[in-house]
Amino acid sequence: MSRPPPPRRSALPPRWDAAGRPGAPGATPPVGPVETGLLAQLAPAVVPQVHWLPGGGAVRILEGGPPDGARSTVVFLHGRGNAATHWFPYLTVLARHHRVLALDLPGFGQSTPADVRVRSAEDAVRFFTGPVEEALGMLAPGPVSVVGHSLGGLVALELALRGTVPVERLVLVDAMGLGPEMPGPSRLFFRAGPERLARNLGPWAMARMLPPPPTPLGEKLGALGYELLSVPGGRPEATQAFNALVPLTGPVFHRRERLGEVKAPVLLVWGERDETLPVSLADDAAREFPRARVLRVDCGHSPQLEHPERVLPELKTFLGEEPPGH
């Protein structure tokens, strides 16, 4: 069986030329100054590359790893409205011993929207998962560990269930997809549109609505979050797909009935005060996964950003465990 052709790479954001001018309609926005500063701090250990997919479109990936061989490959998937740079506190540390691949989900960051007509929640899952699966199939065909937050957690779970990408460890951080629950205020916030709110309300009001951790790193990542949300034109394709997963009423899209199919060990990292996805989802999921444990953190929806000093050591330990069958 012949190997697939290597992916085309570019250091430029997709659909933008070297002068930063947009190309085709629906172009991704230019990289903002906050993100540019974070990328400079990550270099040269971790660098961004845009990979053009045979099926169409492009995915930006922050890539790094040790020069003398990596223990394993670790994939990072962010949440709604964010980008791969939100994993900033973890990438250079883990790149000392692991190959790290942090992806912008389709329609967010510098990744182009997936070419999927979204008419249902299943279509929306394909919108977010298909290009990630295609990129990893080219770049990391061997076993990978996948770390996903919120929407990225749903994509990570879906990768493990599909099996095309061999997932040997799964880390779900306040992840979607584990059950139907989401409180009404969070649904209203998402339906109002975080990007529209950011552009209309400005950074001060958004910081009150989504307060960053009260640390220098937290303030920096909070500024990044606002920069990503306030992009001109918003993220219409990704927003439509996300809204198909999170209706205003009724169950949120989930795979609870299939959690028992995941054979890889699972680490559930959860904020005990998460008002979007309650910690009971993690407790219930831990009983369904064959091999799972829960790390509770005294914080809200983003423990990896609110308490990296708690999450990073646990993550390093989990990634050092022997995968099943070894």
Phi, psi and omega in degrees: 000127183286148179281147177293151180297148179296147181290147173287139182243155174205144174274352180272148173300146180297143175068016175233143178268180186297336179273359178083019180269141180291149177259258184286159174303147183079019183296152176286149181285161178291160177290129182280171184294324179294313180294322177301319178295320179293320178297323178295323179289329178288328183288150001270001184294323181228127185230149178276140173224140174260125181250123180271128189268141178302327180281000181108149179083181184215153178232128173271135181228131170273121190238140176198171179168165181289146181289340186253026177102135185260149175294320183196175176253130180241125182254133179244132180232125186273178180266183184300131177083353183261197178209174182302331182294347176293346175270015183315313184295345188253334195292308183293326180296310183286335180291350176293330183233344183237154165282126180247138177227107178253118188257143163282124178296153181307131179086355178240162180057232180252015175270139180286155176297148177290149179273068181229126174281116187268109176242351182208172177295323178297322175299320180296321177298318177296323179305313184274329187269323187305305180297325177296314179299318181294316180296315180292328177298329178275321190263332185219068184291342180277185180300142180226154166260137184238129178244120183228137178249131173056244176302320177298332175294321175299316179296318178299315178298318180296321177300317180295323180287323181291319176084356178295317172266119183288107181265117181263340174214147184226125177243119182246116184253109182041057193270145166286166173094355184266343181187172188276356189276138166198125182299154182303315181302323178292321177297318179295320179299313180293321181290329175295334177095099179304324180293317178295318179297318181297317181293324185275327186267330180090170188293324183295312181294322180292326177294328175288324181284319180234074187295130177284161175302140185280057177225161177304318177295318179299318178297320180294316180289330173296319177295323176297316180301317178294318180301318181290324181284329188270019181298139178301133178086347178069203181230070192298318183292314180294324178296316179299317180294317180297318181297332176291336178276332187236086179287162178294327178225161179087182185289139169287148181303137181204167178237032185306320185290350182247004185299330179295346179281345183279113183268342180289151173297144185235132171250119178260113179255124189218139172281126183293340180250026178294120180265358178261312179232099188298151184296341176300333176299318179294316181298316179294319181294323180300332178281341181267322178293138178297326184223097184209152169218158185247130171253109178270136180234138182282082182194191182265227190281346187231070181300331181293336178260325183285326181220064179298332179294339177268321187280319185301312178300322178294321180294316179299319178296315181298320181289341179273354179290151177290129177292161181300140178089358180260000000 
